[in-house]
Amino acid sequence: MLISHWHATLDRPPLPVIDLPTTAEVVVVGAGVVGAATALWLARAGLPPLVIDRHGPAAGATGNNGGLLSAGLAENYLAATARHGQVAARELYALSLAGQRLLVELIEQEQIDCDLRLHGNLNFALGEAQLTIAAATVSALQADGFPAALLDRDAAQEMVGIPLGAAVTGARLNPAAGTLHSGKLVHGLLAAAHRYGARLSWGVTVQRIATDAGRLRLITDRGEITAAAAIIAINAWSGEVLPELASHIKLVRGQVLCTAPVAPFIACGFGASLTPTGEYGQQLPTGQVLFGGCRAVAPNHDVGALPGEVSPEVQNAIEAGLGRLFPTLAGIAIERRWSGAMAFTADYLPIVTHPAPGLFAVGGFSGHGMPFAAIIGRHLAEAVQTGALPSALALLGMERATLEGVIGHTL
Ligand SMILES: Cc1cc2nc3c(=O)[nH]c(=O)nc-3n(C[C@H](O)[C@H](O)[C@H](O)COP(=O)(O)OP(=O)(O)OC[C@H]3O[C@@H](n4cnc5c(N)ncnc54)[C@H](O)[C@@H]3O)c2cc1C
């Protein structure tokens, strides 16, 4: 089994767990960043939930991701504006920006040591056509009041301590971005939720949910739990528990590698479109370079491919791509390779839904869930208390027309 950098370097004691109870007031299913943040908001609001997970903390996308916390949408802002209209795209971007800031606040308030570094994100442009798109994206973001800057090649090079590849023509800087250790983040969020009274239980798979006399029955492989409310935050696996989500949220494998350590050369996160499905990375505080993406070279773009394994064609493309961006890293030793389960929707936006009284579900972050976790978690915690989803999440409802279409073949 391949182990991500986040799991391999999680130097934290295991969180205290309990045997699975048969009742709970509120249950959070899924201990990724979204379930963990939601549990913390619930516990802070005086409704400490039971948090359960099939495996354990950060076992899904979160513990296998790139560790980038960047405000913005999975889709480029121009594409999102064309798809959703300017008003909606602006509202969605504002939600992610507020979410990015809220997660930083949570980390600070709860003193979560997760290697958070807020140095922005550089999205490199390769060639003139990509630089033109970057310039138009920056103009559109600035016109809508969002932080963004266009850097020419020299300015981008100034932020990088080793030579940039010849193809790099410039970069789009997102100042509202940072990098962190995803495993330590989830551990810290859950530890904080536990301090406020949340209970944790691992190795429990929810199979289906039934309603009975105003209560929810969560049928698991280890017995039933009766609850007044439940939040299902299982992302790529949403359709296994809620069949109505199966056709809208698809598991898409994302592959990552991590090099041997090198001297510090970049403080911010970075990304590029070396392939149509995109690449992302960061240099870790310990010197290794984490870099992932290149799904476009895989058969079927790794839609539905098994997470936990990697494939040579994608891994070779990631290695080659790293050398294209930073030629002095070409051929560098690779310390670790892994993959994880992203959850894509047709319009690259998550779904938040309320299928039955007391029952809420969220998933489909399309490879960009970190900036949404804290804010959607807070709204879901409020929804448990009011019994309804707030209007702030209306654009993420299942009724939206943009959910129809092919899933996962671009981006
Ligand atoms: C390779 C890769 C790179 C990425 N890079 C980034 C990045 O740099 N920045 C970014 O913003 N986003 C990134 N993402 C996406 C981001 O990681 C996700 O959007 C986010 O982690 C989703 O969190 P989550 O809590 O919704 O889901 P997950 O982290 O997937 O958690 C779901 C949890 O549910 C549990 N579960 C599943 N089914 C059941 C069940 N039936 N019963 C009980 N438990 C169950 C799983 O074990 C899992 O722990 C990346 C994803 C991948 C895979």
The ligand as an SDF file (V2000), in Angstrom:
LIG
                    3D

 53 58  0  0  0  0  0  0  0  0999 V2000
   -4.3730   13.7440   -5.2250 C   0  0  0  0  0  0  0  0  0  0  0  0
   -5.2520   14.8470   -4.7350 C   0  0  0  0  0  0  0  0  0  0  0  0
   -4.7410   16.1450   -4.6560 C   0  0  0  0  0  0  0  0  0  0  0  0
   -5.5530   17.1870   -4.1860 C   0  0  0  0  0  0  0  0  0  0  0  0
   -4.9960   18.4140   -3.9650 N   0  0  0  0  0  0  0  0  0  0  0  0
   -5.7450   19.3890   -3.4110 C   0  0  0  0  0  0  0  0  0  0  0  0
   -5.1580   20.6200   -3.0310 C   0  0  0  0  0  0  0  0  0  0  0  0
   -3.9410   20.7800   -3.0910 O   0  0  0  0  0  0  0  0  0  0  0  0
   -5.9860   21.6000   -2.5640 N   0  0  0  0  0  0  0  0  0  0  0  0
   -7.3280   21.4160   -2.4430 C   0  0  0  0  0  0  0  0  0  0  0  0
   -8.0430   22.3520   -2.0820 O   0  0  0  0  0  0  0  0  0  0  0  0
   -7.8950   20.2330   -2.7230 N   0  0  0  0  0  0  0  0  0  0  0  0
   -7.1250   19.2210   -3.1730 C   0  0  0  0  0  0  0  0  0  0  0  0
   -7.6870   18.0040   -3.4170 N   0  0  0  0  0  0  0  0  0  0  0  0
   -9.0860   17.8240   -3.0990 C   0  0  0  0  0  0  0  0  0  0  0  0
   -9.2980   17.8160   -1.5950 C   0  0  0  0  0  0  0  0  0  0  0  0
   -8.3700   16.9330   -0.9970 O   0  0  0  0  0  0  0  0  0  0  0  0
  -10.7400   17.3760   -1.3160 C   0  0  0  0  0  0  0  0  0  0  0  0
  -11.6200   18.2480   -1.9720 O   0  0  0  0  0  0  0  0  0  0  0  0
  -11.0680   17.3860    0.1540 C   0  0  0  0  0  0  0  0  0  0  0  0
  -10.0470   16.7690    0.8790 O   0  0  0  0  0  0  0  0  0  0  0  0
  -12.4070   16.7000    0.3830 C   0  0  0  0  0  0  0  0  0  0  0  0
  -12.5710   16.4980    1.7560 O   0  0  0  0  0  0  0  0  0  0  0  0
  -13.7800   15.6280    2.2760 P   0  0  0  0  0  0  0  0  0  0  0  0
  -13.6990   15.6730    3.7550 O   0  0  0  0  0  0  0  0  0  0  0  0
  -15.0350   16.0770    1.6200 O   0  0  0  0  0  0  0  0  0  0  0  0
  -13.5410   14.1590    1.7040 O   0  0  0  0  0  0  0  0  0  0  0  0
  -12.4520   13.0550    2.0010 P   0  0  0  0  0  0  0  0  0  0  0  0
  -11.1830   13.6440    2.4780 O   0  0  0  0  0  0  0  0  0  0  0  0
  -12.3920   12.1870    0.8100 O   0  0  0  0  0  0  0  0  0  0  0  0
  -13.0610   12.2560    3.2330 O   0  0  0  0  0  0  0  0  0  0  0  0
  -14.1330   11.3530    3.0920 C   0  0  0  0  0  0  0  0  0  0  0  0
  -14.0430   10.3440    4.2240 C   0  0  0  0  0  0  0  0  0  0  0  0
  -15.2210    9.5300    4.1970 O   0  0  0  0  0  0  0  0  0  0  0  0
  -14.8760    8.2270    4.5770 C   0  0  0  0  0  0  0  0  0  0  0  0
  -15.9160    7.3320    4.0730 N   0  0  0  0  0  0  0  0  0  0  0  0
  -16.1930    7.0460    2.7810 C   0  0  0  0  0  0  0  0  0  0  0  0
  -17.2690    6.2570    2.6790 N   0  0  0  0  0  0  0  0  0  0  0  0
  -17.6890    6.0180    3.9390 C   0  0  0  0  0  0  0  0  0  0  0  0
  -18.7780    5.2930    4.4830 C   0  0  0  0  0  0  0  0  0  0  0  0
  -19.6580    4.6510    3.7160 N   0  0  0  0  0  0  0  0  0  0  0  0
  -18.9120    5.2340    5.8370 N   0  0  0  0  0  0  0  0  0  0  0  0
  -18.0290    5.8860    6.6510 C   0  0  0  0  0  0  0  0  0  0  0  0
  -16.9990    6.6180    6.1740 N   0  0  0  0  0  0  0  0  0  0  0  0
  -16.8380    6.6920    4.8270 C   0  0  0  0  0  0  0  0  0  0  0  0
  -13.5170    8.0040    3.9510 C   0  0  0  0  0  0  0  0  0  0  0  0
  -12.8100    6.9800    4.6180 O   0  0  0  0  0  0  0  0  0  0  0  0
  -12.8740    9.3810    4.1120 C   0  0  0  0  0  0  0  0  0  0  0  0
  -12.0690    9.4670    5.2600 O   0  0  0  0  0  0  0  0  0  0  0  0
   -6.9060   16.9260   -3.8620 C   0  0  0  0  0  0  0  0  0  0  0  0
   -7.4010   15.6210   -3.8940 C   0  0  0  0  0  0  0  0  0  0  0  0
   -6.5750   14.5920   -4.3010 C   0  0  0  0  0  0  0  0  0  0  0  0
   -7.0970   13.1770   -4.2970 C   0  0  0  0  0  0  0  0  0  0  0  0
  1  2  1  0
  2  3  1  0
  2 52  2  0
  3  4  2  0
  4  5  1  0
  4 50  1  0
  5  6  2  0
  6  7  1  0
  6 13  1  0
  7  8  2  0
  7  9  1  0
  9 10  1  0
 10 11  2  0
 10 12  1  0
 12 13  2  0
 13 14  1  0
 14 15  1  0
 14 50  1  0
 15 16  1  0
 16 17  1  0
 16 18  1  0
 18 19  1  0
 18 20  1  0
 20 21  1  0
 20 22  1  0
 22 23  1  0
 23 24  1  0
 24 25  2  0
 24 26  1  0
 24 27  1  0
 27 28  1  0
 28 29  2  0
 28 30  1  0
 28 31  1  0
 31 32  1  0
 32 33  1  0
 33 34  1  0
 33 48  1  0
 34 35  1  0
 35 36  1  0
 35 46  1  0
 36 37  1  0
 36 45  1  0
 37 38  2  0
 38 39  1  0
 39 40  1  0
 39 45  2  0
 40 41  1  0
 40 42  2  0
 42 43  1  0
 43 44  2  0
 44 45  1  0
 46 47  1  0
 46 48  1  0
 48 49  1  0
 50 51  2  0
 51 52  1  0
 52 53  1  0
M  END
$$$$
